[in-house]
Amino acid sequence: MRGGRVEGWGVMRGVPYEAYQVDSERLATAFVEVADAAVRGGPQALAALVGTCVSLLGVPSATAVLKPPTGRVEVAASDPRGLRLERAALSWGEGPGADCRASAQPIRGVPLAHPYARANWPSYTAMARSLGFACVVAVPLRTADRSLGSLSLLSERPGPPGPLQLRLGQHLADAAALGILPRPRC
C-alpha cells in the first residue's frame, strides 16, 4: 500500500498484467456495502457482491450463486449476459462455478479458448464465448468451515485478473458469506 492506494503489479505465467490500484476509501466502502447487504439476506448480498466486483475490480461481468445447505438456490449477476450464462450453467450442472462449489476451491482463471475449458465445460464454454467472454475466474463464497456458493468473474480479455484483484474478489465473497450465515440466538 502506497499513499492510500493498494497496488498490484507482476507477472503471471510469464505474461505481464496491468497494474491494478484502488484507493483505500473505495475499498472500505465496498466492504461495508457488501457486509451491510449480506446481513439483510441472500438476494441483497449477492446483488451487492456482483455490483461491487464490477465497479471495484474492473471486470465486465460478475455472477454469484448461493447454495445454502437448506433453502433454495439464489443467483445474481451484474448484467443480463452473466445472468443468462449462470442460469444455463446451473441447469447443465457444469462450469467453473459448479466446480468451485463442489470443491470449495478457486478456479484461478481459465481462458475459454483453452482445451481444458472446452473439455470440462463444453456447454458453458460455448455459450460464454458466444456472449463475448474470453476468461473466467471462480471463487467460493465460504466461511471457515463451509462453502455456500460461488462468485464468478468474467472477462472479455483472454487473461485472468491480477493476483490482487483475485484476492479482493475472494475477500468480498468471504464477507458476503459471513453475513449470510444465520446467527445463533443467545
FIPA-724452 format. One record per residue: x, y, z of N, C-alpha, C in turn; residue number from 1; residue in one letter. Coordinates in pm, whole numbers, m for minus. Layout:
N
nu:X&nv:Y&nw:Z&cau:X&cav:Y&caw:Z&cu:X&cv:Y&cw:Z&k:NUM&r:a
...
This chain:
186
nu:86&nv:m117&nw:0&cau:0&cav:0&caw:0&cu:90&cv:122&cw:0&k:1&r:m
nu:61&nv:211&nw:m92&cau:140&cav:334&caw:m102&cu:46&cv:452&cw:m113&k:2&r:r
nu:66&nv:551&nw:m28&cau:m11&cav:674&caw:m39&cu:m161&cv:652&cw:m40&k:3&r:g
nu:m213&nv:557&nw:41&cau:m356&cav:532&caw:46&cu:m408&cv:448&cw:m68&k:4&r:g
nu:m319&nv:391&nw:m150&cau:m362&cav:308&caw:m263&cu:m305&cv:168&cw:m249&k:5&r:r
nu:m387&nv:70&nw:m278&cau:m342&cav:m68&caw:m280&cu:m295&cv:m96&cw:m422&k:6&r:v
nu:m176&nv:m152&nw:m436&cau:m121&cav:m172&caw:m569&cu:m87&cv:m318&cw:m594&k:7&r:e
nu:m98&nv:m360&nw:m718&cau:m54&cav:m492&caw:m758&cu:15&cv:m483&cw:m892&k:8&r:g
nu:126&nv:m551&nw:m906&cau:199&cav:m550&caw:m1032&cu:286&cv:m673&cw:m1035&k:9&r:w
nu:294&nv:m736&nw:m1148&cau:380&cav:m853&caw:m1155&cu:363&cv:m928&cw:m1284&k:10&r:g
nu:402&nv:m1053&nw:m1281&cau:396&cav:m1137&caw:m1399&cu:325&cv:m1266&cw:m1362&k:11&r:v
nu:229&nv:m1307&nw:m1442&cau:158&cav:m1432&caw:m1422&cu:184&cv:m1520&cw:m1543&k:12&r:m
nu:241&nv:m1637&nw:m1519&cau:273&cav:m1731&caw:m1626&cu:353&cv:m1665&cw:m1738&k:13&r:r
nu:446&nv:m1579&nw:m1701&cau:535&cav:m1518&caw:m1797&cu:476&cv:m1401&cw:m1874&k:14&r:g
nu:350&nv:m1365&nw:m1846&cau:286&cav:m1256&caw:m1919&cu:259&cv:m1142&cw:m1821&k:15&r:v
nu:310&nv:m1022&nw:m1848&cau:283&cav:m912&caw:m1755&cu:136&cv:m874&cw:m1759&k:16&r:p
nu:81&nv:m842&nw:m1645&cau:m55&cav:m791&caw:m1641&cu:m51&cv:m647&cw:m1593&k:17&r:y
nu:m158&nv:m577&nw:m1620&cau:m163&cav:m434&caw:m1589&cu:m165&cv:m411&cw:m1439&k:18&r:e
nu:m112&nv:m298&nw:m1398&cau:m118&cav:m261&caw:m1258&cu:m264&cv:m238&cw:m1220&k:19&r:a
nu:m299&nv:m280&nw:m1103&cau:m434&cav:m261&caw:m1052&cu:m423&cv:m178&cw:m925&k:20&r:y
nu:m502&nv:m73&nw:m916&cau:m500&cav:13&caw:m799&cu:m642&cv:44&cw:m756&k:21&r:q
nu:m660&nv:55&nw:m627&cau:m788&cav:100&caw:m573&cu:m756&cv:180&cw:m447&k:22&r:v
nu:m823&nv:294&nw:m432&cau:m790&cav:373&caw:m314&cu:m859&cv:313&cw:m191&k:23&r:d
nu:m801&nv:339&nw:m77&cau:m846&cav:275&caw:47&cu:m990&cv:314&cw:83&k:24&r:s
nu:m1033&nv:432&nw:49&cau:m1171&cav:472&caw:81&cu:m1271&cv:391&cw:m2&k:25&r:e
nu:m1243&nv:374&nw:m130&cau:m1331&cav:290&caw:m214&cu:m1334&cv:147&cw:m164&k:26&r:r
nu:m1220&nv:98&nw:m123&cau:m1210&cav:m39&caw:m73&cu:m1292&cv:m56&cw:54&k:27&r:l
nu:m1276&nv:35&nw:148&cau:m1352&cav:28&caw:273&cu:m1501&cv:38&cw:247&k:28&r:a
nu:m1541&nv:129&nw:161&cau:m1683&cav:145&caw:127&cu:m1739&cv:18&cw:66&k:29&r:t
nu:m1663&nv:m46&nw:m21&cau:m1708&cav:m170&caw:m86&cu:m1736&cv:m278&cw:18&k:30&r:a
nu:m1645&nv:m295&nw:113&cau:m1665&cav:m399&caw:215&cu:m1784&cv:m368&cw:305&k:31&r:f
nu:m1803&nv:m242&nw:339&cau:m1918&cav:m205&caw:422&cu:m2048&cv:m231&cw:346&k:32&r:v
nu:m2054&nv:m196&nw:218&cau:m2175&cav:m220&caw:138&cu:m2207&cv:m367&cw:127&k:33&r:e
nu:m2106&nv:m450&nw:101&cau:m2129&cav:m594&caw:89&cu:m2172&cv:m652&cw:223&k:34&r:v
nu:m2104&nv:m616&nw:330&cau:m2140&cav:m668&caw:462&cu:m2280&cv:m624&cw:503&k:35&r:a
nu:m2314&nv:m498&nw:479&cau:m2447&cav:m447&caw:513&cu:m2556&cv:m522&cw:436&k:36&r:d
nu:m2534&nv:m544&nw:308&cau:m2632&cav:m617&caw:227&cu:m2641&cv:m762&cw:271&k:37&r:a
nu:m2529&nv:m822&nw:308&cau:m2528&cav:m962&caw:349&cu:m2613&cv:m985&cw:474&k:38&r:a
nu:m2612&nv:m891&nw:565&cau:m2692&cav:m903&caw:686&cu:m2842&cv:m905&cw:652&k:39&r:v
nu:m2881&nv:m837&nw:544&cau:m3021&cav:m834&caw:503&cu:m3065&cv:m963&cw:434&k:40&r:r
nu:m2971&nv:m1044&nw:389&cau:m3010&cav:m1173&caw:331&cu:m2948&cv:m1200&cw:196&k:41&r:g
nu:m2969&nv:m1324&nw:150&cau:m2908&cav:m1376&caw:29&cu:m2921&cv:m1291&cw:m95&k:42&r:g
nu:m3043&nv:m1258&nw:m140&cau:m3054&cav:m1183&caw:m265&cu:m2985&cv:m1047&cw:m261&k:43&r:p
nu:m3001&nv:m975&nw:m149&cau:m2936&cav:m845&caw:m137&cu:m2784&cv:m859&cw:m133&k:44&r:q
nu:m2737&nv:m962&nw:m63&cau:m2592&cav:m985&caw:m53&cu:m2533&cv:m1016&cw:m189&k:45&r:a
nu:m2598&nv:m1102&nw:m264&cau:m2546&cav:m1139&caw:m396&cu:m2546&cv:m1021&cw:m491&k:46&r:l
nu:m2654&nv:m942&nw:m489&cau:m2662&cav:m825&caw:m577&cu:m2551&cv:m725&cw:m543&k:47&r:a
nu:m2530&nv:m701&nw:m414&cau:m2424&cav:m608&caw:m373&cu:m2287&cv:m664&cw:m411&k:48&r:a
nu:m2268&nv:m793&nw:m393&cau:m2140&cav:m856&caw:m424&cu:m2105&cv:m842&cw:m572&k:49&r:l
nu:m2196&nv:m878&nw:m661&cau:m2164&cav:m872&caw:m804&cu:m2148&cv:m729&cw:m852&k:50&r:v
nu:m2230&nv:m638&nw:m801&cau:m2217&cav:m497&caw:m839&cu:m2086&cv:m438&cw:m792&k:51&r:g
nu:m2046&nv:m472&nw:m671&cau:m1920&cav:m423&caw:m617&cu:m1802&cv:m478&cw:m695&k:52&r:t
nu:m1808&nv:m605&nw:m731&cau:m1697&cav:m665&caw:m807&cu:m1677&cv:m596&cw:m941&k:53&r:c
nu:m1786&nv:m565&nw:m1010&cau:m1774&cav:m497&caw:m1139&cu:m1713&cv:m359&cw:m1120&k:54&r:v
nu:m1763&nv:m284&nw:m1023&cau:m1713&cav:m147&caw:m1006&cu:m1574&cv:m142&cw:m944&k:55&r:s
nu:m1545&nv:m228&nw:m849&cau:m1417&cav:m223&caw:m779&cu:m1306&cv:m298&cw:m851&k:56&r:l
nu:m1338&nv:m414&nw:m908&cau:m1236&cav:m498&caw:m969&cu:m1219&cv:m474&cw:m1118&k:57&r:l
nu:m1311&nv:m402&nw:m1178&cau:m1297&cav:m368&caw:m1319&cu:m1324&cv:m482&cw:m1415&k:58&r:g
nu:m1401&nv:m581&nw:m1371&cau:m1440&cav:m689&caw:m1463&cu:m1573&cv:m649&cw:m1529&k:59&r:v
nu:m1596&nv:m692&nw:m1653&cau:m1720&cav:m653&caw:m1719&cu:m1845&cv:m724&cw:m1668&k:60&r:p
nu:m1827&nv:m841&nw:m1606&cau:m1943&cav:m916&caw:m1559&cu:m1905&cv:m1000&cw:m1438&k:61&r:s
nu:m1998&nv:m1010&nw:m1343&cau:m1980&cav:m1096&caw:m1226&cu:m2111&cv:m1166&cw:m1198&k:62&r:a
nu:m2101&nv:m1293&nw:m1159&cau:m2219&cav:m1370&caw:m1121&cu:m2194&cv:m1436&cw:m987&k:63&r:t
nu:m2300&nv:m1461&nw:m913&cau:m2288&cav:m1529&caw:m784&cu:m2402&cv:m1627&cw:m768&k:64&r:a
nu:m2370&nv:m1741&nw:m710&cau:m2469&cav:m1844&caw:m681&cu:m2459&cv:m1877&cw:m533&k:65&r:v
nu:m2571&nv:m1873&nw:m464&cau:m2579&cav:m1911&caw:m324&cu:m2654&cv:m2044&cw:m317&k:66&r:l
nu:m2587&nv:m2147&nw:m263&cau:m2647&cav:m2279&caw:m245&cu:m2632&cv:m2317&cw:m98&k:67&r:k
nu:m2719&nv:m2261&nw:m13&cau:m2708&cav:m2293&caw:129&cu:m2746&cv:m2439&cw:154&k:68&r:p
nu:m2701&nv:m2496&nw:267&cau:m2734&cav:m2635&caw:297&cu:m2884&cv:m2660&cw:299&k:69&r:p
nu:m2959&nv:m2562&nw:347&cau:m3105&cav:m2570&caw:341&cu:m3153&cv:m2443&cw:274&k:70&r:t
nu:m3260&nv:m2451&nw:202&cau:m3311&cav:m2334&caw:132&cu:m3289&cv:m2346&cw:m17&k:71&r:g
nu:m3336&nv:m2246&nw:m88&cau:m3330&cav:m2253&caw:m234&cu:m3205&cv:m2184&cw:m289&k:72&r:r
nu:m3170&nv:m2226&nw:m409&cau:m3056&cav:m2168&caw:m479&cu:m3092&cv:m2027&cw:m524&k:73&r:v
nu:m3001&nv:m1934&nw:m504&cau:m3020&cav:m1796&caw:m547&cu:m2909&cv:m1761&cw:m645&k:74&r:e
nu:m2944&nv:m1682&nw:m747&cau:m2848&cav:m1641&caw:m849&cu:m2858&cv:m1491&cw:m866&k:75&r:v
nu:m2742&nv:m1427&nw:m882&cau:m2738&cav:m1284&caw:m913&cu:m2629&cv:m1262&cw:m1017&k:76&r:a
nu:m2649&nv:m1159&nw:m1096&cau:m2549&cav:m1123&caw:m1197&cu:m2549&cv:m973&cw:m1213&k:77&r:a
nu:m2436&nv:m922&nw:m1256&cau:m2423&cav:m778&caw:m1274&cu:m2483&cv:m730&cw:m1405&k:78&r:s
nu:m2514&nv:m824&nw:m1496&cau:m2566&cav:m786&caw:m1627&cu:m2645&cv:m904&cw:m1685&k:79&r:d
nu:m2727&nv:m879&nw:m1788&cau:m2808&cav:m986&caw:m1847&cu:m2727&cv:m1101&cw:m1908&k:80&r:p
nu:m2611&nv:m1071&nw:m1968&cau:m2530&cav:m1179&caw:m2026&cu:m2486&cv:m1276&cw:m1918&k:81&r:r
nu:m2435&nv:m1225&nw:m1809&cau:m2391&cav:m1310&caw:m1699&cu:m2505&cv:m1390&cw:m1639&k:82&r:g
nu:m2621&nv:m1327&nw:m1625&cau:m2736&cav:m1397&caw:m1568&cu:m2780&cv:m1513&cw:m1657&k:83&r:l
nu:m2787&nv:m1489&nw:m1787&cau:m2822&cav:m1597&caw:m1882&cu:m2724&cv:m1712&cw:m1871&k:84&r:r
nu:m2596&nv:m1679&nw:m1868&cau:m2492&cav:m1782&caw:m1861&cu:m2500&cv:m1861&cw:m1731&k:85&r:l
nu:m2514&nv:m1793&nw:m1619&cau:m2514&cav:m1863&caw:m1489&cu:m2638&cv:m1949&cw:m1473&k:86&r:e
nu:m2752&nv:m1902&nw:m1517&cau:m2874&cav:m1985&caw:m1508&cu:m2862&cv:m2109&cw:m1596&k:87&r:r
nu:m2807&nv:m2093&nw:m1715&cau:m2787&cav:m2208&caw:m1803&cu:m2687&cv:m2305&cw:m1740&k:88&r:a
nu:m2579&nv:m2253&nw:m1683&cau:m2477&cav:m2338&caw:m1620&cu:m2537&cv:m2419&cw:m1506&k:89&r:a
nu:m2625&nv:m2359&nw:m1429&cau:m2691&cav:m2433&caw:m1322&cu:m2775&cv:m2547&cw:m1378&k:90&r:l
nu:m2845&nv:m2523&nw:m1488&cau:m2927&cav:m2629&caw:m1547&cu:m2840&cv:m2741&cw:m1605&k:91&r:s
nu:m2721&nv:m2707&nw:m1657&cau:m2631&cav:m2808&caw:m1712&cu:m2550&cv:m2878&cw:m1603&k:92&r:w
nu:m2534&nv:m2814&nw:m1488&cau:m2450&cav:m2868&caw:m1382&cu:m2302&cv:m2864&cw:m1416&k:93&r:g
nu:m2264&nv:m2767&nw:m1498&cau:m2123&cav:m2756&caw:m1536&cu:m2078&cv:m2611&cw:m1534&k:94&r:e
nu:m1949&nv:m2593&nw:m1541&cau:m1890&cav:m2461&caw:m1545&cu:m1797&cv:m2440&cw:m1428&k:95&r:g
nu:m1722&nv:m2332&nw:m1432&cau:m1627&cav:m2305&caw:m1324&cu:m1696&cv:m2283&cw:m1189&k:96&r:p
nu:m1813&nv:m2220&nw:m1190&cau:m1886&cav:m2202&caw:m1064&cu:m1926&cv:m2335&cw:m1003&k:97&r:g
nu:m1974&nv:m2427&nw:m1084&cau:m2012&cav:m2559&caw:m1035&cu:m1892&cv:m2632&cw:m978&k:98&r:a
nu:m1778&nv:m2627&nw:m1048&cau:m1657&cav:m2691&caw:m998&cu:m1610&cv:m2627&cw:m868&k:99&r:d
nu:m1617&nv:m2496&nw:m862&cau:m1577&cav:m2423&caw:m744&cu:m1666&cv:m2459&cw:m625&k:100&r:c
nu:m1797&nv:m2464&nw:m647&cau:m1890&cav:m2500&caw:m539&cu:m1865&cv:m2643&cw:m491&k:101&r:r
nu:m1836&nv:m2734&nw:m583&cau:m1814&cav:m2874&caw:m547&cu:m1685&cv:m2893&cw:m467&k:102&r:a
nu:m1582&nv:m2819&nw:m502&cau:m1452&cav:m2837&caw:m438&cu:m1424&cv:m2737&cw:m326&k:103&r:s
nu:m1501&nv:m2629&nw:m321&cau:m1477&cav:m2517&caw:m228&cu:m1338&cv:m2457&cw:m252&k:104&r:a
nu:m1287&nv:m2471&nw:m374&cau:m1156&cav:m2417&caw:m412&cu:m1173&cv:m2321&cw:m530&k:105&r:q
nu:m1089&nv:m2219&nw:m537&cau:m1098&cav:m2125&caw:m651&cu:m1058&cv:m2190&cw:m783&k:106&r:p
nu:m1117&nv:m2140&nw:m889&cau:m1077&cav:m2171&caw:m1026&cu:m1007&cv:m2043&cw:m1072&k:107&r:i
nu:m877&nv:m2046&nw:m1084&cau:m796&cav:m1925&caw:m1090&cu:m779&cv:m1861&cw:m1226&k:108&r:r
nu:m865&nv:m1872&nw:m1316&cau:m852&cav:m1801&caw:m1442&cu:m826&cv:m1895&cw:m1557&k:109&r:g
nu:m932&nv:m1934&nw:m1622&cau:m922&cav:m2027&caw:m1733&cu:m966&cv:m1955&cw:m1860&k:110&r:v
nu:m875&nv:m1940&nw:m1957&cau:m917&cav:m1885&caw:m2086&cu:m1019&cv:m1980&cw:m2149&k:111&r:p
nu:m1127&nv:m1925&nw:m2198&cau:m1234&cav:m2009&caw:m2253&cu:m1198&cv:m2070&cw:m2387&k:112&r:l
nu:m1088&nv:m2028&nw:m2448&cau:m1040&cav:m2091&caw:m2571&cu:m949&cv:m2210&cw:m2540&k:113&r:a
nu:m914&nv:m2229&nw:m2414&cau:m822&cav:m2335&caw:m2374&cu:m891&cv:m2473&cw:m2383&k:114&r:h
nu:m817&nv:m2575&nw:m2424&cau:m876&cav:m2710&caw:m2432&cu:m938&cv:m2758&cw:m2300&k:115&r:p
nu:m882&nv:m2717&nw:m2186&cau:m939&cav:m2757&caw:m2057&cu:m1084&cv:m2710&cw:m2046&k:116&r:y
nu:m1108&nv:m2584&nw:m2079&cau:m1244&cav:m2529&caw:m2069&cu:m1338&cv:m2601&cw:m2165&k:117&r:a
nu:m1294&nv:m2622&nw:m2286&cau:m1379&cav:m2689&caw:m2385&cu:m1409&cv:m2834&cw:m2345&k:118&r:r
nu:m1312&nv:m2903&nw:m2286&cau:m1331&cav:m3043&caw:m2247&cu:m1416&cv:m3058&cw:m2122&k:119&r:a
nu:m1396&nv:m2971&nw:m2023&cau:m1464&cav:m2986&caw:m1895&cu:m1597&cv:m2913&cw:m1885&k:120&r:n
nu:m1613&nv:m2807&nw:m1961&cau:m1737&cav:m2728&caw:m1957&cu:m1784&cv:m2698&cw:m2099&k:121&r:w
nu:m1815&nv:m2798&nw:m2178&cau:m1843&cav:m2773&caw:m2320&cu:m1961&cv:m2678&cw:m2345&k:122&r:p
nu:m2071&nv:m2698&nw:m2277&cau:m2188&cav:m2611&caw:m2298&cu:m2161&cv:m2472&cw:m2243&k:123&r:s
nu:m2104&nv:m2466&nw:m2124&cau:m2073&cav:m2338&caw:m2061&cu:m1977&cv:m2257&cw:m2150&k:124&r:y
nu:m1870&nv:m2323&nw:m2195&cau:m1768&cav:m2255&caw:m2274&cu:m1825&cv:m2202&cw:m2405&k:125&r:t
nu:m1904&nv:m2284&nw:m2471&cau:m1963&cav:m2240&caw:m2598&cu:m2053&cv:m2118&cw:m2578&k:126&r:a
nu:m2137&nv:m2122&nw:m2475&cau:m2228&cav:m2010&caw:m2451&cu:m2150&cv:m1886&cw:m2406&k:127&r:m
nu:m2054&nv:m1904&nw:m2315&cau:m1976&cav:m1790&caw:m2266&cu:m1904&cv:m1720&cw:m2380&k:128&r:a
nu:m1844&nv:m1798&nw:m2466&cau:m1772&cav:m1739&caw:m2581&cu:m1869&cv:m1668&cw:m2675&k:129&r:r
nu:m1987&nv:m1727&nw:m2696&cau:m2085&cav:m1663&caw:m2785&cu:m2136&cv:m1531&cw:m2726&k:130&r:s
nu:m2128&nv:m1518&nw:m2594&cau:m2169&cav:m1394&caw:m2528&cu:m2056&cv:m1292&cw:m2520&k:131&r:l
nu:m1938&nv:m1328&nw:m2569&cau:m1827&cav:m1234&caw:m2574&cu:m1726&cv:m1247&cw:m2461&k:132&r:g
nu:m1738&nv:m1349&nw:m2378&cau:m1643&cav:m1368&caw:m2268&cu:m1525&cv:m1452&cw:m2315&k:133&r:f
nu:m1407&nv:m1421&nw:m2260&cau:m1285&cav:m1491&caw:m2301&cu:m1214&cv:m1561&cw:m2186&k:134&r:a
nu:m1243&nv:m1524&nw:m2062&cau:m1175&cav:m1583&caw:m1947&cu:m1268&cv:m1578&cw:m1826&k:135&r:c
nu:m1254&nv:m1676&nw:m1738&cau:m1338&cav:m1681&caw:m1618&cu:m1255&cv:m1721&cw:m1497&k:136&r:v
nu:m1292&nv:m1662&nw:m1384&cau:m1237&cav:m1694&caw:m1253&cu:m1357&cv:m1725&cw:m1164&k:137&r:v
nu:m1344&nv:m1824&nw:m1077&cau:m1450&cav:m1852&caw:m980&cu:m1387&cv:m1869&cw:m843&k:138&r:a
nu:m1448&nv:m1808&nw:m742&cau:m1403&cav:m1822&caw:m604&cu:m1522&cv:m1862&cw:m519&k:139&r:v
nu:m1497&nv:m1940&nw:m413&cau:m1609&cav:m1983&caw:m329&cu:m1660&cv:m1872&cw:m238&k:140&r:p
nu:m1790&nv:m1873&nw:m213&cau:m1848&cav:m1795&caw:m104&cu:m1834&cv:m1888&cw:15&k:141&r:l
nu:m1748&nv:m1856&nw:109&cau:m1715&cav:m1953&caw:213&cu:m1699&cv:m1887&cw:349&k:142&r:r
nu:m1709&nv:m1971&nw:447&cau:m1672&cav:m1934&caw:583&cu:m1559&cv:m2030&cw:622&k:143&r:t
nu:m1518&nv:m2026&nw:745&cau:m1408&cav:m2112&caw:788&cu:m1438&cv:m2260&cw:767&k:144&r:a
nu:m1565&nv:m2299&nw:780&cau:m1594&cav:m2442&caw:776&cu:m1692&cv:m2487&cw:668&k:145&r:d
nu:m1739&nv:m2396&nw:584&cau:m1830&cav:m2439&caw:479&cu:m1831&cv:m2344&cw:360&k:146&r:r
nu:m1869&nv:m2402&nw:247&cau:m1886&cav:m2325&caw:124&cu:m2035&cv:m2309&cw:99&k:147&r:s
nu:m2076&nv:m2187&nw:70&cau:m2218&cav:m2158&caw:49&cu:m2252&cv:m2131&cw:m97&k:148&r:l
nu:m2152&nv:m2120&nw:m182&cau:m2178&cav:m2088&caw:m322&cu:m2050&cv:m2047&cw:m391&k:149&r:g
nu:m2068&nv:m1968&nw:m498&cau:m1952&cav:m1924&caw:m576&cu:m1976&cv:m1786&cw:m634&k:150&r:s
nu:m1865&nv:m1721&nw:m662&cau:m1861&cav:m1592&caw:m731&cu:m1776&cv:m1612&cw:m855&k:151&r:l
nu:m1831&nv:m1579&nw:m971&cau:m1755&cav:m1589&caw:m1096&cu:m1730&cv:m1450&cw:m1152&k:152&r:s
nu:m1607&nv:m1427&nw:m1195&cau:m1568&cav:m1302&caw:m1257&cu:m1538&cv:m1331&cw:m1403&k:153&r:l
nu:m1610&nv:m1268&nw:m1492&cau:m1598&cav:m1294&caw:m1635&cu:m1530&cv:m1177&cw:m1705&k:154&r:l
nu:m1437&nv:m1211&nw:m1792&cau:m1360&cav:m1110&caw:m1863&cu:m1379&cv:m1126&cw:m2014&k:155&r:s
nu:m1370&nv:m1015&nw:m2084&cau:m1375&cav:m1018&caw:m2230&cu:m1235&cv:m1030&cw:m2288&k:156&r:e
nu:m1134&nv:m1023&nw:m2201&cau:m995&cav:m1039&caw:m2243&cu:m949&cv:m1180&cw:m2206&k:157&r:r
nu:m853&nv:m1236&nw:m2280&cau:m813&cav:m1375&caw:m2254&cu:m739&cv:m1399&cw:m2123&k:158&r:p
nu:m677&nv:m1298&nw:m2065&cau:m600&cav:m1320&caw:m1943&cu:m684&cv:m1300&cw:m1818&k:159&r:g
nu:m646&nv:m1368&nw:m1710&cau:m719&cav:m1351&caw:m1584&cu:m686&cv:m1219&cw:m1517&k:160&r:p
nu:m769&nv:m1178&nw:m1422&cau:m734&cav:m1060&caw:m1342&cu:m603&cv:m1087&cw:m1267&k:161&r:p
nu:m538&nv:m982&nw:m1221&cau:m415&cav:m997&caw:m1145&cu:m440&cv:m1055&cw:m1008&k:162&r:g
nu:m333&nv:m1094&nw:m939&cau:m348&cav:m1158&caw:m809&cu:m417&cv:m1071&cw:m704&k:163&r:p
nu:m393&nv:m941&nw:m706&cau:m460&cav:m854&caw:m609&cu:m610&cv:m852&cw:m634&k:164&r:l
nu:m652&nv:m843&nw:m759&cau:m794&cav:m846&caw:m790&cu:m856&cv:m979&cw:m747&k:165&r:q
nu:m786&nv:m1089&nw:m768&cau:m837&cav:m1220&caw:m727&cu:m852&cv:m1226&cw:m575&k:166&r:l
nu:m753&nv:m1177&nw:m502&cau:m763&cav:m1179&caw:m356&cu:m878&cv:m1090&cw:m308&k:167&r:r
nu:m892&nv:m972&nw:m367&cau:m1003&cav:m885&caw:m328&cu:m1137&cv:m950&cw:m359&k:168&r:l
nu:m1148&nv:m1016&nw:m475&cau:m1272&cav:m1088&caw:m508&cu:m1302&cv:m1195&cw:m405&k:169&r:g
nu:m1200&nv:m1271&nw:m364&cau:m1221&cav:m1374&caw:m262&cu:m1261&cv:m1313&cw:m129&k:170&r:q
nu:m1195&nv:m1204&nw:m90&cau:m1229&cav:m1139&caw:37&cu:m1372&cv:m1083&cw:36&k:171&r:h
nu:m1414&nv:m1025&nw:m77&cau:m1552&cav:m976&caw:m87&cu:m1651&cv:m1091&cw:m79&k:172&r:l
nu:m1620&nv:m1203&nw:m145&cau:m1706&cav:m1322&caw:m138&cu:m1714&cv:m1374&cw:5&k:173&r:a
nu:m1601&nv:m1376&nw:75&cau:m1599&cav:m1420&caw:214&cu:m1684&cv:m1328&cw:302&k:174&r:d
nu:m1672&nv:m1198&nw:281&cau:m1751&cav:m1102&caw:359&cu:m1900&cv:m1124&cw:337&k:175&r:a
nu:m1939&nv:m1149&nw:212&cau:m2079&cav:m1176&caw:184&cu:m2125&cv:m1304&cw:251&k:176&r:a
nu:m2044&nv:m1410&nw:244&cau:m2081&cav:m1539&caw:303&cu:m2095&cv:m1528&cw:455&k:177&r:a
nu:m2005&nv:m1456&nw:519&cau:m2013&cav:m1442&caw:665&cu:m2142&cv:m1372&cw:707&k:178&r:l
nu:m2186&nv:m1274&nw:631&cau:m2308&cav:m1204&caw:664&cu:m2434&cv:m1285&cw:635&k:179&r:g
nu:m2426&nv:m1374&nw:539&cau:m2543&cav:m1454&caw:501&cu:m2575&cv:m1563&cw:602&k:180&r:i
nu:m2473&nv:m1617&nw:667&cau:m2495&cav:m1726&caw:762&cu:m2590&cv:m1685&cw:872&k:181&r:l
nu:m2683&nv:m1774&nw:908&cau:m2773&cav:m1743&caw:1021&cu:m2694&cv:m1733&cw:1151&k:182&r:p
nu:m2732&nv:m1641&nw:1235&cau:m2666&cav:m1620&caw:1363&cu:m2736&cv:m1703&cw:1471&k:183&r:r
nu:m2659&nv:m1769&nw:1559&cau:m2724&cav:m1838&caw:1671&cu:m2785&cv:m1737&cw:1767&k:184&r:p
nu:m2898&nv:m1772&nw:1821&cau:m2964&cav:m1681&caw:1916&cu:m2911&cv:m1710&cw:2057&k:185&r:r
nu:m2889&nv:m1602&nw:2129&cau:m2837&cav:m1616&caw:2266&cu:m2948&cv:m1627&cw:2366&k:186&r:c
